[in-house]
Amino acid sequence: MITRLSEYRVMWILVFFDLPTETKKERKAAALFRKNLIQDGFTMFQFSIYIRNCPSMENAQMHVRRVKAMLPDYGKVGIICITEKQFDSMELFLGKKNSELPFIGQQLELF
């Protein structure tokens, strides 16, 4: 049975954060948080915004739980899940010029 990926079923997770970096310990915690996001398949969208594509809400919820498990002791972290359709409606500007969203290929998951 072939199932088509629907733009309403495919999800994007956005993790945005503001972490303290005044001390060496805080900088290390912030760097570790970024490293853990990347190891879990997230891509940097902006310096403190990381994104990840997931084939379903169930899969997205699993990755949200992983992010929650790696939260640093201090700072602010936000997590939001949006559909592919919502993500596609984003307008991105570089200066005053409208720009294309960066291409982020479909992630394949092997079980």
C-alpha positions in Angstrom: 0.0 0.0 0.0 1.5 3.3 -1.0 0.7 6.3 1.2 1.2 9.8 -0.1 2.7 12.4 2.2 0.1 15.1 2.8 1.2 18.7 3.3 -1.2 18.7 6.2 0.3 15.5 7.8 4.0 16.3 7.3 5.2 18.4 10.3 8.0 20.8 11.0 9.3 21.3 14.5 10.8 24.7 15.2 12.9 25.0 18.3 13.8 28.6 19.2 15.9 29.6 22.2 17.7 32.3 24.1 20.3 30.8 26.3 22.7 32.6 28.7 26.4 32.7 27.5 28.1 34.9 30.1 30.1 32.3 31.8 32.2 29.4 30.4 29.7 26.9 32.0 26.8 28.6 30.3 28.5 28.7 26.9 29.3 25.0 27.2 25.7 24.2 28.0 24.4 26.3 25.0 26.9 24.6 22.7 25.9 21.2 23.9 22.2 22.0 23.4 22.9 23.0 19.8 25.1 19.9 19.2 22.3 17.6 20.6 19.8 19.3 18.3 22.0 18.7 15.3 22.5 15.0 16.3 18.8 14.6 16.5 18.4 15.8 12.8 17.7 19.5 13.3 19.1 22.1 11.0 20.0 25.7 11.9 17.5 28.1 10.3 18.8 31.1 12.2 21.4 31.3 14.9 19.0 30.4 17.7 16.2 28.7 15.6 16.6 25.1 14.6 14.1 23.2 12.4 13.3 19.5 11.6 11.0 17.9 9.2 9.0 14.9 10.4 6.7 12.6 8.3 3.9 12.7 10.9 2.7 14.3 14.1 3.5 11.1 16.0 7.1 11.3 14.8 7.2 15.0 15.7 6.0 14.3 19.2 8.9 11.8 19.7 11.4 14.5 18.7 9.7 17.1 20.9 10.2 14.7 23.8 13.9 14.3 22.9 14.3 18.1 22.9 12.6 18.4 26.3 14.9 15.7 27.7 18.0 17.8 26.6 16.9 21.2 27.9 19.6 23.2 29.6 19.2 24.3 33.2 18.9 28.0 32.3 17.5 30.1 29.4 14.3 30.2 27.4 13.4 27.5 24.9 10.2 27.4 22.7 9.0 24.5 20.6 6.3 24.6 18.0 5.0 22.1 15.5 3.5 23.3 12.2 2.3 21.6 9.1 4.2 21.5 5.8 1.4 23.7 4.4 2.0 26.3 7.1 5.8 26.2 6.7 5.4 26.7 2.9 3.4 29.9 3.5 6.4 31.5 5.3 7.8 34.6 3.6 11.6 34.9 4.1 13.4 38.2 3.5 17.1 38.9 3.2 17.3 42.6 3.8 14.4 44.1 1.8 14.5 41.4 -0.9 12.1 38.5 -0.8 14.0 35.3 -0.8 13.3 31.6 -1.4 13.1 29.4 1.6 16.3 27.3 1.8 15.9 23.8 0.4 15.9 21.2 3.1 15.6 17.8 1.6 13.1 15.2 2.7 14.6 13.2 5.6 14.4 9.5 5.3 14.1 7.4 8.4 15.1 3.8 8.5 13.5 1.6 11.2 
